[in-house]
Amino acid sequence: MNDLHLARPEKAQKARRAWLRIALAVLAAGILVLDLNTPKGVSESELYVIVVMMALALPRREIIAIMSACAALTVVGLLLSPGGSPSWLAVANRSLSLAVITAAGVLGLRLKSARDRLRDSERRLRLALDAANDGAWDWNVETGTVLFSDRWCTFLGFEPAAVEQRVEFWLSRIHPDDRDGVQATIRAHLRNKTDSFEHEHRLQRADGTWVWTLGRGKVVARNAAGKALRMVGAWSAHIRI
């Protein structure tokens, strides 16, 4: 069953990429036709930047291939456009187009690499959280996003995909009688008044029942002014005596 769920998104992604390749080919062909009907002194080849930017959704090798193809089409436009021999203005226009296309491609590849590294880092963190014995979490204090482990989500009776990855979701599950105490304890730790966060409180499960948990956490990143940036921790089921 898990293999089936994994295969569906992969199949959909392949289909989207196939349609994107077709769209890029049609767009590039349209730009070439436009460029070939433009006098040599005027260049339409800057429009290939659109093709390169759209291609960033494709694998790295294809992006480089498309960037190279756009550069080649720019030269083709210079050689075959009407208007006699290439003038200095035509050469200057095409050189500028080549520079813009190359710059867009290089910057796009760097951005894509950074996003891929971030995605891989989040994936490794998710695996680490899932491997933990307790329900672990990683909170970006600045943005309010929280990466909850799948173990914690299922412990509360939720499908992981249905859980909003926000600190507000956690706070909404805390018992009203415990919420102020939890927030006060967190606030004290965020202000660096305590070494760590630890609080016993009740969380509401998806079926409406309550369960006592022991929440622990610690700020692991602060800026130069001491403001908390990131906090990690875990919950464990707790039987009150």
Buried (B, 14 or more C-beta within 10 A) or exposed (E): EEEEEEEEEEEEEEEEBEEBBEEBEEBBEEBBEEBBEBEBBEBBBBBBBBBBBBBBBBEEEBBBEBBEBBBEBBEBBBEEBEEEEBEEEBBEBBEBBBEBBBEBBEEBBEEBEEEEEEEEEEEEBBEEBEEBEBBBBBBBBEEEEBBBBBBBBBBBEBEBEEBEBBBEEBEEBBBEEBBEBBEEBBEEBBEEEBEEBBBEBBBBEBEEEBBBBBBBBBBEEBEEEEBBBBBBBBBBEBEEE
